[in-house]
């Protein structure tokens, strides 16, 4: 693997490496060990659009990672902060977070992340402020369910541009390159007042982001998206303030774990009421 510059405070026996140069299997092993849903395509999206930082044993495998994903402007997302079990509690996550924060600040971006409950205190100590509460919901596969056949999309350029513009309003910054990448192996459902992206995951289909002007449009898009998934397993990350709990429970979902959206630096003004489901904690 390609080595990077020395990292002060790095434990003996480790070296900084370019995450994009690490073997794909080693990157995937980190997210699989954590029980996360990322596929190789997700890792490629993150590293194709963002900056990846890794730590590896000298002459050995990757043991820790972090990714900084700049949006088109104004915002950069921090994710994939992972440390393999045998190297935890050695300060590796803090080292990589420090690198990601420094790179993001050099780009003059407001930094965002979705923190697990264990991470909130850590990120608060780094100066991150608390924002929206988000819950991951899971629906198991129905007995005997098979993946539905792929369907050709009829996505006009104007409709997709409108969807990307609405997403930018919700987030406070455009992220068209990311949305294009997410749609690459997934499906776009576009309506006059909203949009929904579906994509495959390692453990279950990922539903989101869902951006909509009103509740009726949001619930209609969600129903259409779940129908497209058939009886397959699904994950989605819903903003708690959206009030989708009853709808999700009726559709067979149960809450899995909470996240807290946090930011460092002055965030651009968005319209969070338009955001019903996020793109997942790795993408925002």
Kinemage of the C-alpha trace (Angstrom):
@kinemage 1
@onewidth
@group {chain A} dominant
@subgroup {mainchain}
@vectorlist {calphas} color= white
{ca unk a 1} P 0.000 0.000 0.000
{ca unk a 2} L 1.091 3.572 -0.641
{ca unk a 3} L 2.320 5.174 2.562
{ca unk a 4} L 1.393 8.713 3.527
{ca unk a 5} L 3.160 11.294 5.646
{ca unk a 6} L 4.030 10.462 9.249
{ca unk a 7} L 1.220 10.852 11.768
{ca unk a 8} L 2.244 12.199 15.199
{ca unk a 9} L 1.146 9.910 18.015
{ca unk a 10} L 0.746 6.829 15.827
{ca unk a 11} L 1.318 3.635 17.860
{ca unk a 12} L 4.404 1.596 17.129
{ca unk a 13} L 3.891 -0.941 14.378
{ca unk a 14} L 1.384 1.119 12.364
{ca unk a 15} L 1.755 3.354 9.332
{ca unk a 16} L -0.505 5.828 7.570
{ca unk a 17} L -1.661 4.645 4.143
{ca unk a 18} L -3.779 5.997 1.307
{ca unk a 19} L -7.136 4.322 1.825
{ca unk a 20} L -7.846 4.232 -1.919
{ca unk a 21} L -4.671 2.170 -2.409
{ca unk a 22} L -5.628 -0.408 0.227
{ca unk a 23} L -6.959 -3.735 -1.070
{ca unk a 24} L -10.706 -3.635 -1.609
{ca unk a 25} L -11.138 -6.748 0.528
{ca unk a 26} L -9.441 -5.055 3.499
{ca unk a 27} L -11.654 -1.975 3.282
{ca unk a 28} L -14.755 -4.130 3.044
{ca unk a 29} L -13.558 -6.255 5.968
{ca unk a 30} L -13.609 -3.184 8.228
{ca unk a 31} L -17.213 -2.269 7.399
{ca unk a 32} L -18.327 -5.925 7.528
{ca unk a 33} L -16.749 -6.374 10.965
{ca unk a 34} L -18.781 -3.394 12.174
{ca unk a 35} L -21.962 -4.963 10.736
{ca unk a 36} L -22.491 -2.121 8.266
{ca unk a 37} L -24.338 -2.297 4.957
{ca unk a 38} L -21.752 -0.904 2.525
{ca unk a 39} L -20.978 -2.725 -0.699
{ca unk a 40} L -17.736 -2.490 -2.723
{ca unk a 41} L -19.594 0.010 -4.935
{ca unk a 42} L -20.246 2.229 -1.896
{ca unk a 43} L -16.540 2.224 -1.021
{ca unk a 44} L -15.714 3.123 -4.632
{ca unk a 45} L -18.204 6.005 -4.523
{ca unk a 46} L -16.735 7.364 -1.312
{ca unk a 47} L -13.125 7.143 -2.458
{ca unk a 48} L -13.875 8.297 -6.001
{ca unk a 49} L -15.474 11.503 -4.740
{ca unk a 50} L -13.689 11.963 -1.419
{ca unk a 51} L -10.450 11.612 0.516
{ca unk a 52} L -9.742 8.388 2.365
{ca unk a 53} L -7.319 8.037 5.278
{ca unk a 54} L -6.111 4.665 6.513
{ca unk a 55} L -3.849 3.057 9.084
{ca unk a 56} L -2.267 -0.335 8.528
{ca unk a 57} L 0.091 -2.654 10.331
{ca unk a 58} L 3.582 -2.419 8.844
{ca unk a 59} L 3.665 -5.081 6.169
{ca unk a 60} L 0.175 -6.128 7.221
{ca unk a 61} L -3.507 -5.357 6.751
{ca unk a 62} L -5.575 -2.214 7.041
{ca unk a 63} L -6.769 -1.679 10.613
{ca unk a 64} L -8.548 1.713 10.580
{ca unk a 65} L -10.207 4.125 8.167
{ca unk a 66} L -11.895 7.489 7.791
{ca unk a 67} L -13.326 9.296 4.764
{ca unk a 68} L -13.907 12.974 4.040
{ca unk a 69} L -16.540 13.406 1.332
{ca unk a 70} L -16.795 16.980 -0.004
{ca unk a 71} L -20.133 17.956 -1.532
{ca unk a 72} L -20.104 20.145 -4.646
{ca unk a 73} L -19.486 23.105 -2.307
{ca unk a 74} L -19.968 24.386 1.264
{ca unk a 75} L -20.203 21.010 3.091
{ca unk a 76} L -17.920 18.028 3.593
{ca unk a 77} L -19.134 14.798 5.164
{ca unk a 78} L -17.038 12.659 7.525
{ca unk a 79} L -17.773 8.938 7.625
{ca unk a 80} L -16.417 5.396 7.685
{ca unk a 81} L -14.482 6.023 10.917
{ca unk a 82} L -13.699 2.376 11.597
{ca unk a 83} L -11.134 0.538 13.722
{ca unk a 84} L -10.738 -3.227 13.792
{ca unk a 85} L -11.392 -4.806 17.200
{ca unk a 86} L -7.806 -5.646 18.154
{ca unk a 87} L -6.694 -2.015 17.697
{ca unk a 88} L -9.578 -0.240 19.454
{ca unk a 89} L -9.066 2.043 22.439
{ca unk a 90} L -5.635 3.050 21.166
{ca unk a 91} L -6.651 6.488 19.871
{ca unk a 92} L -6.720 5.534 16.182
{ca unk a 93} L -10.193 6.918 15.501
{ca unk a 94} L -9.212 10.240 17.076
{ca unk a 95} L -6.061 10.408 14.940
{ca unk a 96} L -8.010 9.835 11.748
{ca unk a 97} L -10.782 12.228 12.786
{ca unk a 98} L -8.164 14.898 13.367
{ca unk a 99} L -6.826 14.340 9.854
{ca unk a 100} L -10.308 14.498 8.307
{ca unk a 101} L -11.202 17.653 10.232
{ca unk a 102} L -7.963 19.375 9.216
{ca unk a 103} L -8.479 18.512 5.543
{ca unk a 104} L -12.096 19.664 5.646
{ca unk a 105} L -11.203 22.955 7.282
{ca unk a 106} L -8.483 23.492 4.675
{ca unk a 107} L -11.250 23.247 2.083
{ca unk a 108} L -13.225 25.894 4.028
{ca unk a 109} L -16.182 23.516 4.409
{ca unk a 110} L -18.660 23.085 7.212
{ca unk a 111} L -18.142 19.525 8.459
{ca unk a 112} L -20.999 17.125 9.128
{ca unk a 113} L -21.326 13.574 10.406
{ca unk a 114} L -23.978 11.240 11.792
{ca unk a 115} L -22.808 10.101 15.222
{ca unk a 116} L -23.725 6.916 17.026
{ca unk a 117} L -24.569 7.344 20.741
{ca unk a 118} L -21.043 6.207 21.664
{ca unk a 119} L -19.531 8.819 19.365
{ca unk a 120} L -21.519 11.876 20.460
{ca unk a 121} L -19.304 12.743 23.443
{ca unk a 122} L -16.146 12.197 21.374
{ca unk a 123} L -17.309 14.531 18.605
{ca unk a 124} L -18.655 17.080 21.064
{ca unk a 125} L -15.168 17.265 22.605
{ca unk a 126} L -13.821 18.075 19.124
{ca unk a 127} L -16.198 21.039 18.879
{ca unk a 128} L -19.048 19.457 16.930
{ca unk a 129} L -22.530 20.783 17.716
{ca unk a 130} L -25.683 18.711 17.889
{ca unk a 131} L -28.378 18.827 15.231
{ca unk a 132} L -31.148 16.558 14.002
{ca unk a 133} L -31.946 13.181 15.530
{ca unk a 134} L -32.154 10.302 13.049
{ca unk a 135} L -33.201 6.677 13.503
{ca unk a 136} L -32.172 3.699 11.403
{ca unk a 137} L -35.097 1.380 10.673
{ca unk a 138} L -34.884 -2.198 9.416
{ca unk a 139} L -37.349 -4.471 7.660
{ca unk a 140} L -36.362 -8.143 7.337
{ca unk a 141} L -36.919 -10.019 4.114
{ca unk a 142} L -40.244 -11.762 3.721
{ca unk a 143} L -40.103 -15.547 3.655
{ca unk a 144} L -39.180 -16.723 0.173
{ca unk a 145} L -38.705 -13.171 -1.107
{ca unk a 146} L -36.606 -12.710 -4.217
{ca unk a 147} L -35.082 -9.521 -5.552
{ca unk a 148} L -37.443 -7.929 -8.080
{ca unk a 149} L -36.204 -7.770 -11.660
{ca unk a 150} L -34.440 -4.580 -12.707
{ca unk a 151} L -36.684 -2.085 -14.483
{ca unk a 152} L -35.630 0.455 -17.045
{ca unk a 153} L -35.770 4.021 -15.810
{ca unk a 154} L -37.501 6.840 -17.616
{ca unk a 155} L -35.681 9.793 -16.081
{ca unk a 156} L -35.744 13.050 -17.986
{ca unk a 157} L -32.896 15.529 -17.644
{ca unk a 158} L -35.190 18.297 -16.395
{ca unk a 159} L -36.812 16.071 -13.769
{ca unk a 160} L -33.438 14.929 -12.462
{ca unk a 161} L -32.129 18.515 -12.355
{ca unk a 162} L -35.221 19.533 -10.364
{ca unk a 163} L -34.657 16.639 -7.944
{ca unk a 164} L -31.014 17.634 -7.411
{ca unk a 165} L -32.033 21.258 -6.852
{ca unk a 166} L -34.612 20.235 -4.260
{ca unk a 167} L -32.009 18.058 -2.520
{ca unk a 168} L -29.665 21.070 -2.399
{ca unk a 169} L -32.418 23.113 -0.738
{ca unk a 170} L -32.888 20.394 1.871
{ca unk a 171} L -29.185 19.994 2.646
{ca unk a 172} L -28.162 23.620 2.248
{ca unk a 173} L -25.556 22.695 -0.376
{ca unk a 174} L -25.588 20.970 -3.760
{ca unk a 175} L -24.290 17.406 -4.028
{ca unk a 176} L -25.139 16.493 -7.600
{ca unk a 177} L -21.988 14.409 -8.116
{ca unk a 178} L -22.865 12.250 -5.113
{ca unk a 179} L -26.487 11.792 -6.200
{ca unk a 180} L -25.331 10.729 -9.669
{ca unk a 181} L -22.974 8.206 -8.081
{ca unk a 182} L -25.691 6.836 -5.783
{ca unk a 183} L -28.012 6.368 -8.745
{ca unk a 184} L -25.345 4.463 -10.656
{ca unk a 185} L -26.368 0.997 -9.489
{ca unk a 186} L -29.693 1.951 -7.973
{ca unk a 187} L -33.033 3.359 -9.004
{ca unk a 188} L -34.459 6.875 -9.078
{ca unk a 189} L -38.137 7.559 -8.449
{ca unk a 190} L -38.954 11.132 -9.401
{ca unk a 191} L -42.238 12.960 -8.924
{ca unk a 192} L -43.228 16.600 -9.294
{ca unk a 193} L -42.873 17.284 -5.566
{ca unk a 194} L -40.109 14.908 -4.543
{ca unk a 195} L -37.633 12.151 -5.241
{ca unk a 196} L -36.410 8.857 -3.795
{ca unk a 197} L -33.259 6.847 -4.471
{ca unk a 198} L -32.953 3.091 -3.934
{ca unk a 199} L -29.682 1.174 -4.055
{ca unk a 200} L -28.442 -2.292 -3.164
{ca unk a 201} L -26.666 -2.950 0.117
{ca unk a 202} L -24.575 -5.791 1.478
{ca unk a 203} L -27.237 -6.857 3.977
{ca unk a 204} L -30.372 -5.109 2.697
{ca unk a 205} L -31.568 -2.589 0.148
{ca unk a 206} L -30.954 1.028 1.153
{ca unk a 207} L -33.940 3.386 0.866
{ca unk a 208} L -33.047 7.082 0.633
{ca unk a 209} L -32.483 9.897 0.327
{ca unk a 210} L -36.152 10.826 0.201
{ca unk a 211} L -36.764 14.527 -0.435
{ca unk a 212} L -40.334 15.807 -0.637
{ca unk a 213} L -42.267 19.047 -0.400
{ca unk a 214} L -45.076 17.589 1.725
{ca unk a 215} L -46.157 14.525 3.681
{ca unk a 216} L -48.465 13.119 1.011
{ca unk a 217} L -45.660 13.152 -1.549
{ca unk a 218} L -43.184 11.652 0.931
{ca unk a 219} L -45.481 8.807 1.931
{ca unk a 220} L -46.411 8.128 -1.699
{ca unk a 221} L -42.752 7.922 -2.724
{ca unk a 222} L -41.959 5.664 0.221
{ca unk a 223} L -44.795 3.302 -0.675
{ca unk a 224} L -43.648 3.199 -4.288
{ca unk a 225} L -40.063 2.542 -3.271
{ca unk a 226} L -40.976 -0.296 -0.919
{ca unk a 227} L -43.134 -1.837 -3.607
{ca unk a 228} L -40.149 -1.722 -5.956
{ca unk a 229} L -38.094 -3.640 -3.374
{ca unk a 230} L -40.735 -6.345 -3.145
{ca unk a 231} L -40.297 -8.478 -0.052
{ca unk a 232} L -36.574 -7.849 0.214
{ca unk a 233} L -34.865 -6.692 3.378
{ca unk a 234} L -34.457 -2.937 3.686
{ca unk a 235} L -32.724 -0.266 5.741
{ca unk a 236} L -33.689 3.384 5.890
{ca unk a 237} L -32.603 6.341 8.005
{ca unk a 238} L -35.490 8.626 8.925
{ca unk a 239} L -35.301 12.066 10.436
{ca unk a 240} L -37.139 11.778 13.755
{ca unk a 241} L -38.887 15.092 13.196
{ca unk a 242} L -40.460 13.774 9.992
{ca unk a 243} L -42.950 11.752 12.029
{ca unk a 244} L -42.867 8.620 9.859
{ca unk a 245} L -42.863 6.175 12.773
{ca unk a 246} L -46.437 4.900 12.360
{ca unk a 247} L -46.032 4.516 8.594
{ca unk a 248} L -42.788 2.587 8.983
{ca unk a 249} L -44.163 0.296 11.674
{ca unk a 250} L -47.185 -0.481 9.518
{ca unk a 251} L -44.780 -1.388 6.683
{ca unk a 252} L -42.966 -3.911 8.885
{ca unk a 253} L -40.004 -1.792 10.005
{ca unk a 254} L -38.581 -1.687 13.513
{ca unk a 255} L -36.106 0.871 14.879
{ca unk a 256} L -32.532 -0.422 14.950
{ca unk a 257} L -30.360 2.377 16.334
{ca unk a 258} L -30.239 6.171 16.681
{ca unk a 259} L -27.883 8.674 15.108
{ca unk a 260} L -27.326 12.324 15.886
{ca unk a 261} L -26.402 14.653 13.044
{ca unk a 262} L -23.577 16.947 14.193
{ca unk a 263} L -21.647 19.769 12.567
{ca unk a 264} L -18.444 21.759 12.980
{ca unk a 265} L -18.224 25.244 11.497
{ca unk a 266} L -21.087 27.429 10.371
{ca unk a 267} L -23.532 25.280 8.401
{ca unk a 268} L -25.230 26.654 5.291
{ca unk a 269} L -28.946 27.314 5.669
{ca unk a 270} L -30.970 24.327 4.518
{ca unk a 271} L -34.614 23.312 4.660
{ca unk a 272} L -34.574 20.199 6.859
{ca unk a 273} L -38.345 19.758 6.567
{ca unk a 274} L -37.741 18.589 2.978
{ca unk a 275} L -35.511 15.737 4.201
{ca unk a 276} L -37.567 12.670 5.138
{ca unk a 277} L -34.953 9.933 4.713
{ca unk a 278} L -31.198 10.501 4.543
{ca unk a 279} L -28.761 8.841 2.148
{ca unk a 280} L -27.292 6.939 5.106
{ca unk a 281} L -24.685 7.915 7.706
{ca unk a 282} L -21.823 7.438 5.234
{ca unk a 283} L -23.216 9.903 2.674
{ca unk a 284} L -25.436 12.316 4.603
